[in-house]
Amino acid sequence: MLKLKYSLYVFIGACSYGILSTFVKLAYDQGFIHREVIGSQFLVGWLLLLLLFLFIRKQNVSRNHFFLLLGAGTTTSLTGIFYYLALETIPASLAIILLFQFTWIGVLIEAVTDRKWPSKTKLISIAIILLGTFLAAGPLLQLTGEFTLTGVVYGLIAAFAFAWFIFLSGKVAVSVHPMTRSFLFITGAMLLTLILFPPTFLISSAIQDGLWIYALPLGFFGLVLPTILFAVGVPKIGTGLGTILGAAELPTAVIMSVLVLKEYVSLLQWIGVLLILMAIIYSQYQNLITELTKRKKLET
């Protein structure tokens, strides 16, 4: 049952990612550009984590772990940066489909590093998730806009970066306190983001014009909450199951778009959402059955 608890942490973290697209769209509607949105999100997220970090018991971190965590954190910023770049040259529906390739990429990374073929449950779950992603993101026949090979490459890089973020969340310096790990993760992400996107919003009128209203939820739901929950949960459940649970991001994004943005969602998209949720439930059910079977064997 403990594994189920850690799976819930990762699931909630993935759902928090799904909230982001709504706030990003609201920020764009107010005239803010992607450089301002990305930069403010990472700076505010880092400041929020810094406040939390100041209240925990400090732990000595080796120089090796320090730099490993800073480097691993760049996968967070790279995911967002390349996803935004992809959106500039390809339709949003295709960008989402490309991003969600992280599900099989994450399982592949785990299989290679652990030298173990993925279980039947994981393979079935991924197949259902990919089908559900295609439907939930909108039929491919609707892709009538201009798109480039560069945009497709950017989308796939974002998928690889997110898969590596989940993998490294469960592998790098797991002996370090989750809050410390999260703070160093986001420090690395923030530094790379502000190097690529200098914080000009600090000297412009963007903050006074209301950018902070969107930066706060983006920083919290996009960096603070999921990074901490992934740091706690992924080491306990593994990368493969972590990437499957990460697919909860898309159903959350669709539901938020309906509730907040009042967007129309077709029947096919709702079927896609249900398929993704079913795949997540299936993976957890099979995982629970396996855990209970092992416990019974130990008792006997």
C-alpha positions as CSV (number, residue, x, y, z in Angstrom):
1,M,0.0,0.0,0.0
2,L,3.0,2.3,0.5
3,K,3.8,2.1,-3.2
4,L,0.2,3.2,-4.0
5,K,0.7,6.2,-1.7
6,Y,3.8,7.2,-3.6
7,S,2.0,6.7,-6.9
8,L,-0.6,9.1,-5.7
9,Y,2.1,11.7,-5.1
10,V,3.3,11.4,-8.7
11,F,-0.2,11.4,-10.0
12,I,-1.0,14.7,-8.2
13,G,2.3,16.1,-9.4
14,A,1.4,15.2,-13.0
15,C,-2.1,16.8,-12.6
16,S,-0.5,20.0,-11.4
17,Y,1.4,20.2,-14.8
18,G,-2.0,19.9,-16.5
19,I,-3.1,23.2,-14.9
20,L,-0.3,25.2,-16.5
21,S,-1.7,25.5,-20.0
22,T,-4.8,27.3,-18.7
23,F,-2.8,29.9,-16.9
24,V,-0.4,30.3,-19.9
25,K,-3.3,30.9,-22.2
26,L,-4.8,33.5,-19.8
27,A,-1.4,35.2,-19.6
28,Y,-1.1,35.3,-23.4
29,D,-4.7,36.8,-23.6
30,Q,-3.4,39.6,-21.4
31,G,-0.7,40.4,-23.9
32,F,2.3,38.9,-22.1
33,I,4.9,37.1,-24.4
34,H,6.4,33.7,-23.8
35,R,9.8,35.0,-22.7
36,E,8.0,36.9,-19.9
37,V,5.8,34.0,-18.9
38,I,8.6,31.4,-18.8
39,G,11.1,33.6,-17.1
40,S,8.7,34.8,-14.4
41,Q,7.4,31.2,-13.8
42,F,10.9,29.9,-13.0
43,L,12.0,32.9,-11.0
44,V,8.8,32.9,-8.8
45,G,8.9,29.1,-8.5
46,W,12.5,29.3,-7.3
47,L,11.6,32.0,-4.8
48,L,8.7,30.0,-3.4
49,L,10.9,26.9,-3.0
50,L,13.6,29.1,-1.4
51,L,11.0,30.2,1.3
52,L,10.1,26.5,2.0
53,F,13.8,25.5,2.0
54,L,14.6,28.1,4.7
55,F,12.2,26.3,7.1
56,I,13.6,22.8,6.8
57,R,16.4,21.2,8.7
58,K,19.6,21.9,6.7
59,Q,21.5,18.9,5.4
60,N,25.1,18.8,4.1
61,V,25.2,18.0,0.4
62,S,28.4,16.7,-1.2
63,R,29.9,18.8,-4.0
64,N,29.2,15.9,-6.4
65,H,25.5,15.7,-5.4
66,F,25.3,19.5,-5.6
67,F,26.4,19.8,-9.2
68,L,24.5,16.6,-10.2
69,L,21.2,18.0,-8.9
70,L,21.9,21.4,-10.6
71,G,22.6,19.7,-13.9
72,A,19.6,17.4,-13.6
73,G,17.3,20.4,-12.9
74,T,18.0,21.7,-16.4
75,T,15.8,19.0,-17.8
76,T,12.8,20.9,-16.3
77,S,13.6,24.1,-18.1
78,L,14.6,22.3,-21.3
79,T,11.2,20.7,-21.4
80,G,9.3,24.0,-21.2
81,I,11.7,25.9,-23.5
82,F,11.6,23.3,-26.4
83,Y,7.8,22.8,-26.0
84,Y,7.3,26.6,-26.4
85,L,9.6,26.6,-29.4
86,A,7.7,23.7,-30.9
87,L,4.4,25.6,-30.5
88,E,5.8,28.5,-32.6
89,T,6.0,26.3,-35.7
90,I,3.6,23.4,-35.3
91,P,-0.1,23.2,-34.3
92,A,-0.8,22.7,-30.5
93,S,-2.4,19.3,-31.1
94,L,0.7,17.9,-32.8
95,A,3.0,19.5,-30.1
96,I,1.0,17.7,-27.4
97,I,1.2,14.4,-29.2
98,L,5.0,14.8,-29.6
99,L,5.4,15.8,-26.0
100,F,3.5,12.7,-24.8
101,Q,6.0,10.4,-26.4
102,F,7.8,10.8,-23.0
103,T,5.7,7.9,-21.8
104,W,7.4,5.2,-23.9
105,I,10.7,7.1,-23.8
106,G,10.7,6.9,-20.0
107,V,9.9,3.2,-20.0
108,L,12.7,2.7,-22.6
109,I,15.2,4.6,-20.4
110,E,14.3,2.4,-17.4
111,A,14.6,-0.8,-19.5
112,V,18.1,0.2,-20.8
113,T,19.4,1.4,-17.4
114,D,17.9,-1.6,-15.5
115,R,18.7,-4.0,-18.3
116,K,15.2,-5.4,-17.9
117,W,12.4,-5.7,-20.5
118,P,9.2,-3.7,-19.5
119,S,6.4,-5.6,-18.0
120,K,3.3,-6.5,-20.0
121,T,1.3,-4.1,-17.8
122,K,3.5,-1.2,-18.7
123,L,3.5,-1.9,-22.4
124,I,-0.3,-2.2,-22.5
125,S,-0.7,1.0,-20.4
126,I,1.6,2.9,-22.8
127,A,-0.3,1.7,-25.8
128,I,-3.6,2.9,-24.4
129,I,-2.1,6.2,-23.3
130,L,-0.7,6.9,-26.8
131,L,-4.1,6.1,-28.3
132,G,-5.8,8.3,-25.7
133,T,-3.3,11.1,-26.3
134,F,-4.0,11.1,-30.0
135,L,-7.7,11.4,-29.4
136,A,-7.6,13.9,-26.5
137,A,-5.2,16.2,-28.4
138,G,-7.6,16.4,-31.3
139,P,-7.8,14.3,-34.5
140,L,-4.7,14.6,-36.7
141,L,-6.9,15.5,-39.6
142,Q,-7.4,18.9,-38.0
143,L,-3.7,19.8,-38.5
144,T,-4.3,22.3,-41.2
145,G,-1.7,24.9,-40.1
146,E,1.9,25.3,-41.4
147,F,4.4,23.3,-39.5
148,T,8.1,22.5,-40.0
149,L,10.5,19.6,-39.4
150,T,12.3,21.9,-36.9
151,G,9.1,22.2,-34.8
152,V,8.7,18.4,-34.8
153,V,12.3,18.0,-33.6
154,Y,11.7,20.6,-30.8
155,G,8.6,18.7,-29.7
156,L,10.5,15.4,-29.5
157,I,13.4,17.1,-27.6
158,A,10.8,18.3,-25.1
159,A,9.6,14.7,-24.7
160,F,13.1,13.4,-24.1
161,A,13.8,16.2,-21.6
162,F,10.6,15.4,-19.6
163,A,11.3,11.7,-19.7
164,W,14.8,12.4,-18.3
165,F,13.4,14.7,-15.7
166,I,11.2,11.9,-14.4
167,F,14.1,9.4,-14.6
168,L,16.6,11.7,-12.8
169,S,14.0,12.5,-10.1
170,G,14.1,8.9,-9.1
171,K,17.9,8.3,-9.5
172,V,20.0,11.3,-8.7
173,A,21.1,11.8,-5.0
174,V,18.0,10.0,-3.6
175,S,19.6,10.0,-0.1
176,V,19.3,13.8,0.0
177,H,16.2,15.3,1.6
178,P,13.4,15.7,-1.0
179,M,13.1,19.4,-0.3
180,T,16.8,20.0,-0.7
181,R,16.8,18.0,-3.9
182,S,13.8,19.9,-5.2
183,F,15.5,23.3,-4.4
184,L,18.7,22.4,-6.2
185,F,16.7,20.9,-9.1
186,I,14.8,24.2,-9.6
187,T,17.9,26.3,-9.0
188,G,19.6,24.6,-12.0
189,A,16.4,25.0,-14.0
190,M,16.0,28.7,-13.1
191,L,19.7,29.6,-13.9
192,L,19.5,28.0,-17.4
193,T,16.1,29.7,-18.1
194,L,17.3,33.1,-17.0
195,I,20.5,32.8,-19.1
196,L,18.5,31.9,-22.2
197,F,15.6,34.4,-21.3
198,P,17.1,37.3,-19.4
199,P,14.6,38.7,-16.8
200,T,13.8,41.9,-18.7
201,F,10.3,41.7,-17.2
202,L,11.8,42.9,-13.9
203,I,12.7,46.3,-15.4
204,S,9.7,46.6,-17.7
205,S,6.2,47.3,-16.7
206,A,5.1,43.6,-17.0
207,I,5.1,43.0,-13.2
208,Q,3.0,46.1,-12.5
209,D,0.7,45.1,-15.4
210,G,-0.2,41.9,-13.7
211,L,2.3,39.3,-14.8
212,W,2.8,38.2,-11.2
213,I,-0.9,37.1,-11.1
214,Y,0.0,34.3,-13.6
215,A,3.6,33.8,-12.4
216,L,2.5,32.7,-8.9
217,P,0.3,29.8,-10.0
218,L,2.7,28.9,-12.8
219,G,5.6,28.8,-10.4
220,F,3.7,26.8,-7.8
221,F,1.9,24.3,-10.0
222,G,4.6,24.1,-12.6
223,L,7.7,23.9,-10.4
224,V,7.2,23.7,-6.6
225,L,4.5,21.1,-6.2
226,P,5.4,18.6,-8.9
227,T,9.1,18.8,-8.3
228,I,8.7,18.0,-4.6
229,L,6.1,15.2,-5.3
230,F,8.2,13.6,-8.0
231,A,11.3,13.8,-5.8
232,V,9.4,11.9,-3.1
233,G,7.4,9.5,-5.2
234,V,9.5,8.5,-8.3
235,P,12.4,6.9,-6.3
236,K,9.8,4.6,-4.7
237,I,7.9,3.5,-7.8
238,G,10.5,3.7,-10.6
239,T,10.7,5.6,-13.8
240,G,8.5,3.4,-15.9
241,L,5.5,3.7,-13.6
242,G,6.3,7.4,-13.0
243,T,6.1,8.2,-16.8
244,I,2.7,6.3,-17.0
245,L,1.3,8.4,-14.1
246,G,2.8,11.5,-15.7
247,A,0.2,11.1,-18.5
248,A,-2.4,12.5,-16.0
249,E,-1.2,15.9,-17.2
250,L,-3.3,15.8,-20.4
251,P,-6.7,14.9,-18.9
252,T,-6.2,17.6,-16.3
253,A,-5.4,20.1,-19.1
254,V,-8.5,19.2,-21.0
255,I,-10.8,19.4,-17.9
256,M,-9.3,22.8,-17.0
257,S,-9.8,24.1,-20.5
258,V,-13.5,23.3,-20.2
259,L,-14.0,24.5,-16.6
260,V,-12.0,27.7,-16.8
261,L,-11.6,28.6,-20.5
262,K,-15.0,27.3,-21.5
263,E,-13.5,25.6,-24.5
264,Y,-15.3,23.0,-26.6
265,V,-14.2,19.4,-26.2
266,S,-15.4,16.9,-28.7
267,L,-16.7,13.4,-27.9
268,L,-13.5,11.9,-29.3
269,Q,-11.4,14.0,-27.0
270,W,-13.4,12.9,-24.0
271,I,-12.9,9.3,-25.0
272,G,-9.1,10.0,-25.2
273,V,-9.2,11.4,-21.7
274,L,-11.0,8.4,-20.4
275,L,-8.6,6.0,-22.1
276,I,-5.6,7.8,-20.4
277,L,-7.3,7.6,-17.0
278,M,-8.2,3.9,-17.6
279,A,-4.5,3.2,-18.5
280,I,-3.4,4.8,-15.3
281,I,-5.9,2.9,-13.2
282,Y,-5.0,-0.4,-15.0
283,S,-1.3,0.1,-14.2
284,Q,-2.1,0.8,-10.6
285,Y,-4.5,-2.1,-10.2
286,Q,-1.9,-4.5,-11.6
287,N,0.8,-3.0,-9.4
288,L,-1.5,-3.4,-6.3
289,I,-2.3,-7.1,-7.3
290,T,1.5,-7.8,-7.6
291,E,2.2,-6.1,-4.3
292,L,-0.5,-8.1,-2.5
293,T,0.6,-11.4,-4.0
294,K,4.2,-10.8,-2.8
295,R,3.0,-9.9,0.7
296,K,0.9,-13.1,0.9
297,K,3.9,-15.2,-0.2
298,L,6.0,-13.6,2.6
299,E,3.3,-14.3,5.2
300,T,3.1,-17.9,4.2
